[in-house]
Amino acid sequence: MKKQFAVIGLGRFGFSVAKTLTELDSEVIAIDSEEERVKSVAEFVTYAVQLDAMDDKALRSVGVQNVDTAIVSIGENIEASILVVMILKEIGIKNIIAKAVTPLHGKVLENLGVNRIVFPEREMAIRVAHSLIRPKVLEELELSQEYSIIELSTPKEFVGKSLKESRLRSQYGVNLIAIKRKIIEKGITREVWNVNPSPTDIMEEGDILVLIGSNEDLDKLGIK
């Protein structure tokens, strides 16, 4: 059974979330009070509807109470964001993710019991800063202030070596959780994932290594 989501607020962030969730084979109810925003996402999502999300009866009428997760992306109107979260809690939505625009807004959402609070601009700023400090890192997911998951092109010194020979864990203190490799079969290029590679698996030129560890240990790989 497909997962069901409601995305409330279809600005840039909400639009992108709704479109991506649909592409990941989920059912999405997209909601906004502005007609043009609803029209812009209608071709992608399961159901797009124009309504006032501060009207609990209107939300119930489109089945929001049945979704697995609701994403509240009304950051520009803090009062509306808070009221909508309160309504969603009242109608029984157990998993709520909300966009916040200020630390105080985030604190209020946290006190309301929101499961996850997202600061899009701050998180993007952090990613840009990390990319400037670590230009060799292709992607980075910050788990905490101390730990991250990164995607890194295989360093030259590891090409042709097995995971055991690379001594990633014993010497660098990081763990290789996956190897992403492009292969060509019958003229078609596709991406293959080797999740939880064995100690004898060889790293090849062009491979993307997915590594987890402390930021201090990851920096030992010469990624700065």
VEXNU-907891 format. One line per 5 residues: number of its first residue (from 1); for each residue x, y, z of C-alpha. Coordinates in Angstrom, 2 decimals. Example, Ala and Ser with C-alpha at 12.3 -4.5 7.8 and 13.67 -1.06 7.14 Angstrom:
! residues 2
1	12.30/-4.50/7.80 | 13.67/-1.06/7.14
//
This chain:
! residues 224
1	0.00/0.00/0.00 | 1.31/3.43/-0.94 | 2.13/5.90/1.78 | -0.22/8.85/1.97 | 0.85/12.44/2.58
6	-0.80/15.83/2.84 | 1.28/18.86/1.88 | -0.25/22.09/3.14 | 1.24/25.23/1.62 | 2.58/25.08/-1.93
11	5.33/27.65/-2.05 | 8.74/26.60/-3.37 | 9.39/24.25/-0.48 | 5.91/22.71/-0.39 | 5.79/22.34/-4.18
16	9.13/20.53/-4.23 | 8.13/18.21/-1.37 | 4.80/17.34/-3.01 | 6.38/16.70/-6.41 | 9.22/14.60/-4.99
21	6.91/12.48/-2.82 | 4.78/11.76/-5.89 | 7.86/10.78/-7.89 | 8.70/8.38/-5.05 | 5.41/6.59/-5.65
26	3.41/8.08/-2.78 | -0.14/9.41/-2.74 | -0.17/13.15/-2.11 | -2.95/15.58/-1.25 | -1.63/19.06/-2.06
31	-3.42/21.99/-0.41 | -3.13/25.76/-0.72 | -5.45/28.74/-0.51 | -4.10/30.22/-3.76 | -5.55/28.87/-6.99
36	-2.42/29.34/-9.10 | -0.28/27.33/-6.70 | -2.81/24.51/-6.72 | -2.91/24.50/-10.52 | 0.90/24.38/-10.72
41	1.11/21.11/-8.79 | -2.13/19.47/-9.96 | -0.51/17.53/-12.81 | 1.96/15.84/-10.47 | 0.05/14.89/-7.33
46	-2.81/12.53/-6.54 | -5.19/15.32/-5.55 | -4.70/19.08/-5.51 | -7.26/21.27/-3.80 | -7.76/24.95/-3.04
51	-9.03/25.51/0.47 | -8.40/27.33/3.73 | -6.33/24.92/5.82 | -7.50/26.69/8.99 | -10.95/25.20/8.35
56	-10.95/21.75/9.98 | -14.16/20.73/8.21 | -12.58/21.55/4.84 | -9.51/19.48/5.72 | -11.66/16.53/6.76
61	-13.70/16.79/3.56 | -10.61/16.00/1.46 | -9.48/13.13/3.68 | -6.51/14.70/5.43 | -7.35/12.75/8.58
66	-6.44/9.53/6.72 | -2.87/10.40/5.69 | 0.24/8.89/7.27 | 2.07/12.22/7.45 | 1.16/15.88/7.07
71	3.74/18.45/5.97 | 2.91/22.04/6.92 | 4.77/24.46/4.67 | 3.16/27.79/5.60 | 6.33/29.40/6.85
76	5.55/32.92/5.63 | 2.43/33.10/7.83 | 3.53/31.99/11.28 | 0.08/32.33/12.84 | -1.51/30.19/10.14
81	1.27/27.61/10.45 | 0.67/27.25/14.19 | -3.12/27.08/13.85 | -2.95/24.46/11.11 | -0.62/22.29/13.22
86	-3.09/22.56/16.12 | -5.96/21.51/13.86 | -3.99/18.56/12.48 | -3.24/17.41/16.03 | -6.93/17.69/16.92
91	-8.07/15.59/13.96 | -5.63/12.85/14.87 | -2.61/13.18/12.56 | 0.19/11.40/14.41 | 3.16/12.39/12.22
96	3.49/16.10/11.44 | 6.45/17.81/9.78 | 6.45/21.60/9.71 | 8.53/24.31/8.12 | 9.75/27.05/10.47
101	11.20/30.43/9.56 | 12.54/31.59/12.92 | 13.91/29.87/16.04 | 10.88/31.09/18.04 | 8.52/29.69/15.40
106	10.37/26.39/15.63 | 10.16/26.39/19.43 | 6.40/26.92/19.34 | 5.99/24.08/16.83 | 8.15/21.85/19.01
111	5.96/22.62/22.03 | 2.90/21.72/19.98 | 4.33/18.24/19.44 | 5.49/18.51/15.82 | 7.57/15.42/15.03
116	10.11/17.18/12.83 | 10.82/20.85/12.26 | 12.55/21.98/9.07 | 14.39/25.26/8.56 | 14.86/25.21/4.74
121	16.88/28.41/4.41 | 19.13/27.60/7.37 | 19.68/24.01/6.22 | 20.50/25.16/2.68 | 22.92/27.73/4.08
126	24.64/24.99/6.09 | 24.90/22.78/3.00 | 26.40/25.62/0.95 | 28.91/26.38/3.70 | 29.88/22.71/3.96
131	30.33/22.50/0.18 | 32.74/25.43/0.33 | 34.75/23.88/3.16 | 34.61/20.34/1.70 | 34.56/20.81/-2.10
136	35.34/17.13/-2.75 | 32.16/15.99/-1.00 | 29.32/15.39/-3.47 | 26.50/15.16/-0.92 | 26.35/15.55/2.84
141	23.71/14.71/5.42 | 24.37/16.23/8.83 | 23.21/13.79/11.51 | 24.29/16.06/14.37 | 26.90/18.71/15.02
146	29.51/15.94/15.32 | 28.43/13.26/12.82 | 27.61/13.18/9.11 | 26.97/10.89/6.16 | 28.80/11.93/3.00
151	29.07/10.86/-0.64 | 32.65/11.02/-1.91 | 34.29/10.07/-5.19 | 36.77/7.26/-4.51 | 40.11/8.89/-3.56
156	42.98/7.86/-5.84 | 44.79/6.09/-3.00 | 41.82/3.72/-2.55 | 41.23/2.82/-6.21 | 41.84/-0.89/-6.74
161	41.89/-1.64/-3.03 | 39.46/-3.75/-1.06 | 37.56/-2.31/1.87 | 39.87/-4.24/4.20 | 43.02/-2.97/2.47
166	41.81/0.64/2.63 | 41.68/0.48/6.45 | 38.86/3.03/6.43 | 37.64/1.91/9.83 | 40.93/1.09/11.59
171	42.98/4.04/10.30 | 40.38/6.72/9.61 | 37.60/5.74/12.02 | 34.82/5.93/9.39 | 32.46/3.27/8.07
176	31.69/2.58/4.42 | 27.95/1.86/4.26 | 27.53/1.69/0.47 | 29.30/1.90/-2.87 | 27.47/3.48/-5.79
181	28.73/2.42/-9.21 | 27.67/3.14/-12.79 | 27.78/0.18/-15.16 | 27.02/-0.07/-18.86 | 25.02/-3.01/-20.16
186	24.00/-3.25/-23.82 | 24.76/0.44/-24.28 | 22.60/1.48/-21.33 | 24.14/3.12/-18.27 | 22.58/2.28/-14.95
191	23.42/2.86/-11.31 | 24.12/-0.09/-9.02 | 24.25/0.09/-5.23 | 26.37/-2.20/-3.10 | 24.91/-1.71/0.37
196	26.95/-2.89/3.37 | 29.95/-3.97/1.25 | 32.06/-6.91/2.38 | 35.74/-6.54/3.42 | 36.86/-8.05/0.08
201	34.84/-5.74/-2.19 | 37.06/-3.61/-4.42 | 36.69/0.14/-4.85 | 37.03/1.25/-8.47 | 37.74/4.58/-10.14
206	34.47/6.46/-10.59 | 32.78/4.79/-7.63 | 30.91/6.95/-5.16 | 31.56/5.99/-1.54 | 28.85/6.57/1.06
211	30.59/7.05/4.40 | 29.43/7.68/7.95 | 31.55/8.98/10.80 | 32.43/11.93/12.97 | 33.23/15.12/11.08
216	36.72/15.04/12.59 | 37.36/11.53/11.25 | 35.82/12.27/7.85 | 38.17/15.23/7.48 | 41.12/12.80/7.84
221	40.23/11.54/4.36 | 41.49/14.79/2.89 | 38.05/15.93/1.77 | 38.69/19.61/2.54
//
